[in-house]
Amino acid sequence: MTRLSALAATAFLATGCDGKWVRGGWPTPITTEGSQTMGVWQGAMITAACVGVFVIGLILASALFFRRRSPDELPRQVRYNLPIEVLYTVVPVIIITVLFYFTAIRENDPDRNLDHPDMRVGVVGFQWSWQFIYPQDNLAVTGRPGQLPTLVLPVNKTIRFDEASPDVIHAFWVVPFLFKRDVIPGHPNSFAVHLTHTGTFAGKCTELCGTDHDRMLFTLKVVNQQDYDSWLSGAKQNATGGNDPMFSTYDSNSLYQRDFVGETQRSHQ
């Protein structure tokens, strides 16, 4: 029995070596904003655990100390205890207010760096894939049936994502961003995050957008600046040489041009 308990404890601890249990099952965030969101989530979990332990303690205490001792004995009845009523009214209000305050602050983080990003990327969601536009480099990467697009970005940079859709509502979600924002036709959306980790990560659409919604997948690769420059050079050669249909030069009449670049030009006139 002792050996079995030791093995079970070892297995439990081993599964938590990457911090999975500390994060409550969430993936490791790869952005500054995601790390801040994780802090709110962890605070909410700790608060919920404390409230749960307190409530369970009250239930057990009531069952033990105020139980009916005999069939003829009626437990002492307590009514109109003003301090207790004030306590269980004020404390929940304080807890909710604190959680709401930090949640509201963190919700605004992806909008803080919209005006001064290191790089802008256009995100066009369409039925049923993605197009990623690098306007500063005259490059577009477009997904095709059976060929998922890859969004390549440099680490330690603040990236602004400008979203647009020509058909229905989609949602752009890179899982370890711990954040997503809807891609709405006729209503351009933007957000910005600061990338802090390199690696390859999964992305997907999280709005039911039609028959092949499950095919709206993509890959995000975050690399160092040298690898990014090398990739960009090769991608631009493919775009201009027509070597790969996934890569193309930037279309000046595109949806992104109309919704974002045109808007920027008008705002500076």
Beta strands, then each sheet from edge to edge (+ up, - down):
strand 1: 119-126
strand 2: 129-134
strand 3: 139-142
strand 4: 150-154
strand 5: 158-164
strand 6: 170-174
strand 7: 179-183
strand 8: 189-194
strand 9: 199-205
strand 10: 217-223
strand 11: 247-249
sheet 1: 8+ 5- 1- 2+ 3- 11+
sheet 2: 4+ 10+ 9- 6+ 7-
end
